[in-house]
Amino acid sequence: MRTQPKRSGLSDKVAVQAPAPREMYREACQDEDGNRYTVIVYRPFPRINLTRYALEDGTPVRFIDDCLFEIESTGQTLSRCP
């Protein structure tokens, strides 16, 4: 009779947790009506030259040019505040 190793009941798989996004800086912006927003510029993965943009509540924002952003879900344009 051959013996079998004991099983702990735990999975053999190792859970890998993704690193937290690294915030680089924040931009004060406003829409056409003068409502103020804060756009967070961050890197989702360290060591990868990829930049993402989002509002403080996590809503994705698209970079248009040096002066404009666009809220992806609504198409609303935000300009950087002077």
Secondary structure by P-SEA (a helix, b strand, c coil): ccccccccccccbbbbbcccccccccccccccccbbbbbbbbbccccccbbbbbcccccbbbbccccccccccccbbbbbcc
